[in-house]
Amino acid sequence: MNPASPRASLAIGATLVGGIVLLALTSLAGVFDDALAIDVGRRLLAPGAEHWFGTDALGRDVLALIASGACTSLWVALAAVLVGVVVGVPLGLVGAARGGLPDEIVARTGDLVFAFPSLLLAVLLSAALGPGALTAVVAIGVFNVPVFARLVRGKALSLMTRDFVLAARLSGRGRTAIALEHLLPNVAVLVIVQATIQLSLAIVAEAGLSYVGLGVQPPAASWGRMLNDAQTLVGQAPWLAAFPGLALALTVLGLNLLGDALGARFATHRSGEAP
Amino acid sequence: MSAARGRALRRLLAAFAVAAAIYVQPARVLGAAPAGSITLGLALEPPNLDPTATSAEATQDVVYGNVFEGLTRITEDGRVAPALADSWTVGDDGLRYRFHLRAGVHFHDGAPFSAADVRFSLDRARAPGSANPLHDLLGAVREVRVVDERTLDIELERPVAELLTYLGWGNLVILSPASAAQAATAPIGTGPFRFVAWRKGDAIVLARNSAYWGTPARLGRVTFRIVADASSALAALLAGDVDGYSNFPAPESVAALSRDPRFTVAVGSTEGETLLAINNARAPFNDVRVRRALAHAIDRRAIITGAMYGHGQPIGSHFPPHDPAYVDLTGRYPFDPAAARALLREAGYPKGFAVTLRLPPPYYARRSGEIIASELGAIGIRVRIENVEWAQWLEQVFKNRDFDLTVVSHTEPMDYDIYARPGYYFGYHSATYDARLAELSRTRDEAARMRLLGDLQRQLADDCVNVFLFELPKLGVWRRDLHGLWRESPVQGINVSAAWLDAPTASGPGTPAGRTGALVLAGTGIVMLGLAGFALRRHVGARYLAGRGVSLLLTMLAASIVIFVLVSVLPGDPAAYMMGLSARPDAIARLRAEYGLDVPAWRQYVDWIGGLVHGNLGTSYTYRVPVAELVGDRLAVSLPLALVSLALSIVLALPIALAAAARPGGLRDRVLMGIAQVGLALPNFWLGLLLILVFAVQLHVLPAGGFPGWDAGTGPALAALLLPAISLALPQACILARVLRAELGGALAEDYARTARAKGLSTWRTLWRHALPNAAIPALTVLGLQFSFLLAGSIIVETVYGLPGLGRLLFQATTQRDLIVVRSVVLLLVATVVIVNVAVELLYAIVDPRLRGRSRH
């Protein structure tokens, strides 16, 4: 699907994602703690030797905020996708292995969730649970569940007709055993590839929620909120809008490239991406 | 086959053309805007327009002094002046007031004004169960008596020294008995401006009252445009979408604006004491030493610099610095973290403690809150910040007193009486304070009043009830050629009665867009019917259609239950939100009953669905208009936006995909797909920000936000949609281009394509004639998904550009707890998704006859 060589995609994607992860880890290690402190005396400094990416309206270092925001973005997105995988994959397997009513219920529930525009669901959930990181995880996670359930169900259904599964059934293995021993390993690769793509969607979703004020709350840093704060200062301090957006775009680009490269490597067929 | 398909596509295009013709109706010629029209920005939308039923500042901003007037009025320097009463006498005991009313005054509906209207208004305000914020104070009134048409007596039980001032506030304006009931939505007063229209979520329009009794207004039309997001405020101002702000919500931009020759910046004062409010009733804050420790820990200067960009005067008690009775108590608790820690030790908290700081939405609260949290952290108090919406703040903090700390500005004038109100959210009680306040109310001697007011201020500072931060500034910013707006704000309200423009210019839109909404709905219907007609005529299969119909209905039923449950569990009481800061429980209970919130949940659900079946979406809690009307207005923005974005997305994606697929693996392919890969990664709201920076702030070629309405003409309306459409379309185009490119690549490798090329057909023609039709199905799937996304999911882009679309309606309704709007709009959006999915499936069948009659999963 991707005409660029998978090798190049893999290299660029891994570098970008690795860079962001490294930045997040540096922040976790506490390297930026001083730079994150509020200090009105050094506010709105343009990028320079002291502060590479400048400082924000409360005197916090923008690079430090981006690093700290990377932590937030990554953990919220990872947790949300994990929710999708942990709930969605078993549901998909059960649906495929059992068929009948359970399958129908899983499929129809999935349809229902898909009928809600993703962000809409997030806005409602955020309002119901109150804004915060956990809410963002749940809101984004819920939307990930049917993605994985559908993906796994589709693949597993086609596997059910394959000889090795038939052989296992003939040898008297139960449906649960078949699902665990034969279906799961065979869908794992597909799940990993899809998870990469979902991760990038989740990161954008988290930033979007934070932008409208429903995501991670201060003092925790978030790229989305940085962009919102930057909007009134866009004429005065354009660096405040430029760098967090760039970090966001590069992370998404990295994950997309990584997903494409992994997909191409495992030669799996991925259906058209949802917007 | 190909010919039939071509015909089908042509018909489809024709259907869209019909729809488009309806949207892009020729600009109607409006009566030329009256000379001197202005548009002022408003940060919050009023919950309603009856100033006697709410203390919401936004309501006063729009109608007080403009639409409505009281017996007296407050001048810009805070004095009491005659208004509807041209003179009055006060009895020596301070208990009897006689007012002589102005002659020749008429309400906007032509009804003459007389003493009976005054009695009606005051009796209505003081009636049991009235929601008037001054209700408690009016308890001192024994009787309001009409002497004759032009004379009125007010008799008091006990002296109220401030009565003449209160009569000049928006809460006690005079309404006519004939029109008072509809004041919430269509206010009719005696003022220099009459109400014209309220486009919900967007703007409120007033026009000059040519029959005004006093000096007529010089402006012909004033539009208050709601720019909810502080971020959009600057952009809107710079782009000329608004002519000014009475109080600009982004202090960071004030310095830059005052250097800008296009604008006048007038920084004045308000009556807004901004507090770090403390729950005095809750440990550890019931210990005055802990409260004093907080006061010592907070550096007001840092807050004023950091959060307010230097605007705002520090205060040491609950009193405005510009008042003659002001006592400077800012030195009472100097910034001294060491002293703060010592006080905490003394109170038994050597290691500090953990608290929650609940912050309402205004920028001053959110920004001050972050600094306060960091400063309290320095003395060992671990602060968890919780940002809440107004509805939640009112419920949790104001009503249930469930909070530790909060930051809020109290903007009512003379509101030091709140410290004596039983059950007020500070949890403060002092018999001394109550006694002093009662004495003040009895005292009419100016010197004695000054002394008493000083005592009140000192006591609040000594008891350190709250940490008094700063007086909220009034950051007036408006066009250089606009004059006569108030710098100071001694009373709530944006008085435009004396404003004028140097040179008459036209700005702002005309009349409401309700009709357009209806037309847009009709357009949607036509498109949908067209699609259905196709499907039926071509015998897709009656059973198949019936099956899809049943499944569609079941999905909608399930969705309606999910939505109802989700929406019902939203915390926050819609009635409490509507009533504002000084709501009383009985008034809230009555409103709950009026909303139908006092019946069991299952009953509410049945009523809702029953209404929907009959085509009744219900009536908005907030706006008191049919939800269908609201939705129609918003669809007039969202639907064209979605369609323009979709069209842009196709127009961009198609050539890219074709050019890339023509030579698979070639340099052009790699470069174009690389660009698509990068474009895909650009979040649309960041793109929006960058586009605003370039096209609106730097180049001034396109508006930065807002929507003028279709009645302002197709050109301006489309121009306002262009940047948002680009922001939405670019990432979508990249997705579409990638899908198309992949499908085209696959199709080119198929036998029929090879055959076509072997015949000598060029690559381009092969792509166009053979590969493209076969790539149509995946492309349709993507387009279907995108349309749903564009219609509903553009909440964030609508926020960036301040567009009054469906997404923002939903977002706003959610924060305002307008549950009935939330429910119906969500269901409508879900229905759109489901119907578009079915429509796409039907289109499959049209595009590819092999699929006809086959069930797809």
Interface residues (C-beta under 8 A of the other chain):
Chain A: M1 N2 P3 A4 A37 I38 V40 R43 A57 L58 G59 A107 R108 D111 L112 F114 A115 F116 P117 S118 L119 L120 V123 L124 L125 A127 A128 G130 P131 S200 V204 A207 G208 Y211 V212 G213 Q217 P218 P219 L227 N228 A230 Q231 T232 L233 V234 G235 Q236 P238 A241 G245 L248 A249 L250 V252 L253 N256 L257 D260 G272 E273 A274 P275
Chain B: D229 A230 S231 S232 A233 L234 A235 L238 A250 E252 S253 A256 A302 T305 G306 P361 R366 R367 G369 E370 I371 A373 S374 I385 E386 N387 V388 E389 Q392 L554 T555 A558 A559 V562 L566 V567 V569 L570 P571 A660 P664 G665 D669 R670 M673 G674 Q677 V678 L680 A681 L682 P683 F685 W686 L689 L690 I692 L693 V697 P731 Q732 I735 R738 V739 R741 A742 G745 P778 T781 V782 L785 Q786 S788 F789 L791 A792 G793 I795 I796 T799 V800 L810 F811 T814 T815 V822 V826 L829 V830 V833 V834 N837 H857
